[in-house]
């Protein structure tokens, strides 16, 4: 059906769509409500220079979201995007706990939810990290166990070749490391 290499080529696409469109949507919503409305929220949170920070946040979300969506300049736009997420986590979401879904009640009008925690912020940061090129791969199952006993940890990779293994730094013939 699909080879591992072909799947690995397409695996960033759903992350780019979710993260890119999510950031664009949040930036666009702030822009539609007016930067002044977001600046007043930032002022209430005691963020310094709230008008300047409101515009900086909106531009970060719009431009960063578009860049992630297109797969362009991801290492560069990920830093300010993660910064926006961490500020939101610390100033707003951490006081509500981890969970982003807090079902308060179900009425005839529908479900009523409480304020979101920092779960979604962490998911966005994790997606940004996963989209970075040259990230650490965790193929520990393929490299950690000795084939004779099945449970004994190896100290080094036993698959010799000329390319260094991405997991242990030694030579390896595994396709995941090439």
Helices and strands as residue ranges (DSSP letters): H 4-33, H 35-44, H 50-70, H 74-88, I 89-93, G 94-96, E 103-107, E 110-113, H 119-131, H 140-144, G 175-177
